[in-house]
Amino acid sequence: MLRMEEFYQTTLLDDIMILTYRDRQSEEKFIAKRKKVYLPKTKWALTKDTNPYCKNRPRPPPRGNKTSGPVPPKQSHKTLPQLTRIVVHCMMKQALSNKQHLLSGIMALQCITSERPVIVYSKSNVARWKLRKGMPIGCKVHISGASMYTFLDKLVEIVLPRIKEWSGISINTGDQNGNIAIGFPPEVLSLFPDIESNFDMFPMMTGFQVIFHTTAFTDFEGRILLSGFQIPFDPGRKIKKKKKKK
């Protein structure tokens, strides 16, 4: 068993069980909130009782992108959050003019994760960026199991302490389902020991993003899990949410 995996099984699970405990009343409120169905307030729904054109007619399909999250089961020792996989991906802007620049990012991700990356192709056309559908623009790699804990160990013990002027991740980051993403500039890629020893082999450094996929149902549980792995969070740094235009 790897060191990070053993630390999670022997020490971190007991702490997470205490920190993520919810009493029965708050748990029922949380499950009821997740079961709620968000239907858009369309003109049909607001005037269905008074408008004669809405009577005896089928309901239109719902609009909008606000959906309810997954409904969690009752909390127990089997529902504690754990890390399932890590996704590392990068976007090479230089690959739009020359596809050979993509090779540098593929070699770098394969070197730090010990897994072969997959090329990412564009899904739409953007005339401003001279981007066409089907062009290779980046690469990504999915790691799990032993490779995942090995990469996490290198990231936490070697790379993160060497980043200058970095206080941690934003305290309100997450996708509302317990998955946390971190973005790094190109300078951080050279801090990995696999690349630092062979720095001359990589003609170009690129920024990359690390996404932690967990079994948590809330961002709070996901942040507790990552903080247990010694990934820092900055309480003073918050992501400003865009206000919707009225």
Buried (B, 14 or more C-beta within 10 A) or exposed (E): EBEBBEBBEEEBBEEBBEEBEEEEEEBEEBBEEBEEEEEEEBEBBEEBEEEEEBEEEEEEEEEEEEEEBEEBEEBEEEBBBBBEBBBBBBBBEBBBEEBEBBBBBBBBBBBBBBBEBBBBEBEEEEEEEEBEEEEBBBBBBBBBEEBBBBBBBBBBEEBBEEEEEBEBBBBBBBEEBBBBBBEBEEEBBBBBEEBEEEEEEBEBBBBBBBBBBBBBBBBBBBBBBBBBBBBEBEEEEEEEEEEEEE
